[in-house]
Amino acid sequence: MSRAGSRARRRRPSRTALKAALVLLLLASCADERALGTTCTTDCASTTIHPAGFLDPTSSAFHGRELERRNWDFATCATCHGGDFKGGIAGVSCLTCHVDGPTACSTCHGPTGPTTLAHQAHAPTVACTECHITPQSWDDDGHILHDGIAITGPVPVTFGARAALTLDPSDRAGPPAFDGATCSNVYCHGAVLHAAGGSATQPRWDDPTPTGSCTGCHGAPPPSAVHVRSDCRACHPSSAAPPTDLAGNTFTTAIGVGAHQAHLQALSRISAPIACTTCHVVPTAVDSPGHIAAGSAPVTAALGWDHDAQTCSSSYCHGGVSPRWTSSGQVSCGSCHGIPPADPPHLPTMTLTSCVGCHAGTVDAFGNIIVTNHESEHINGVVDPQ
């Protein structure tokens, strides 16, 4: 080997030197960006890579504020701390402080949601979507970025279905609104409840005085039958069906009351209780589509309900007759079909006591309709000869 070749071999950098040069190159390549990440040493307090105050939430140099100034460019952090923020080439994990990761909801909002002002008073029962558009991902447009630019200022309030609920359109003065301090025309606080009588129906978000007491949203007792709750008895306090109807009526002559209880409780003892689903679409929640709407509750079309005449014309329940909904005492044996019915194999000489011969599961030997444990074969939609 020549002397020149020998000198060249002696001058070739060692692996240690190459590694040191590579580290210096990496540091130089991201020196300007290092103001964003957490420290690249294990001692956050002694770092010289990040500016003073980088880990101090009260400092203007706090890394959260710097990220916002840079339009939440987490890719810069990932350059040194890895795409999963678990350390990367810096060897320091962001998850030491941000357990769920820097882009997780809990990192900014905490494990139970924001703790500022009235957030926690709402958090146990009110979903975030009732007041805000909730993103699927942290970088969804409109969350903290719009067209790639950081959104500054208060978080926009966009009310969901609950605030816009209206039992009677005449009680609502306008759409639900939030002016930055006060909620108005929201169902949640009784502002659109008929004669609610509440003392704090337009609460201030920053008011430390609790508004969740009974008298905040309505009187105690409320001057009407309407309550802010999510079960059937919120609006139907006596049972799942009137009385009392939404207008406060209790007499069967009111169309909102009518024969509800005669059907629901089978007071006439001619059948088992009629399920609400037989006549109505039963909502799963107070804000289910089509539940709370102007006008009367919709009736299943197959029944042929005539609101003006207050009768059902197409229902098998009453045979060929159409009893008036608001007139009581119209239904008994013989009201819906003859005694006996006129069709074969019935005979004109048959009486009520004859029914048991073919319909032992429907009537007893005395001609009484059998209703046991709220079940009966009478008016069940099929003929049950035995």
MOKAZI-V746126 format. One record per helix or strand of 3 or more residues. SS is the DSSP state (helix for helix, strand for strand). FROM is the first residue (numbers start at 1). LEN is the number of residues. If there is no record, write none. Layout:
ss-><SS/SS>
from-><FROM/FROM>
len-><LEN/LEN>
//
This chain:
ss-><helix/helix/helix/helix/helix/helix/helix/helix/helix/helix/helix/helix/strand/helix/helix/helix/helix/helix/helix/helix/helix>
from-><3/15/33/44/63/74/88/94/105/119/128/169/182/187/214/232/260/276/301/316/352>
len-><9/15/3/3/7/8/3/3/5/5/3/3/3/3/4/3/5/3/3/3/6>
//
